[in-house]
Amino acid sequence: MIVRNINSLISQLTRLPVMTTYRTSMQIVADLLVATDQCGQEGIKVTSLLTKANLSHSRLSKFVENLTGAGLINKIDFDGKNTFVITTKGKQYLESYRRFQDLAESFGLDM
């Protein structure tokens, strides 16, 4: 009887629709800045940034271009490899984003 109920429950759960949530551009920017900030002044290499931000190389390239253009991160070429370091402006942006996220969540809004 218990096994039948468990099997019935499992069957019902597997038929539920799966809802995929996608990150906004603001969330991706925040993820990139957090990953860059966590590496400190040593910076983060492209491969690590790809992994931590869960982005393809082509998407990462577009975001990095925007972030460097806005002065939120610096791109440093070291031994033929690109390393990224968060700037003071990037840290300020990240702090503002976190405050806004906290405010939105206090009103029950998902970011």
C-alpha positions, 0 to 999 in steps of 0.5 A: 500500500505504501509503495503504491502511494509512493509510486503514484506520487512519483508518477504525479511529480514527473508529469509536472511542467518544468519552469525554467527561469532565465537570468536578466542582464542585470543578474548576469552583470552582478554574477560577473562582478561578484566572480571578479571581485572574489578573485581580488587584485590577482584578477580572474581568467576567462575560463574561470569567469566562464565557469563561475558566470555559467556563460558561453564564450560569445555571451561572455565576450559581449558582457566583458566588452560592455563592462570594460567600456563602462569602467566596471572591470579592467582587462589586463593582458598578462602572458598572452592571457586576459585577466579581469579585475573589478574597478572601484566603480564596479564595486560601487555598482555591485553594492548598489545592485545588492541594496536594490535587490534587498529592497525589491525582495523586502517588497516581495519582488523577485529579481 
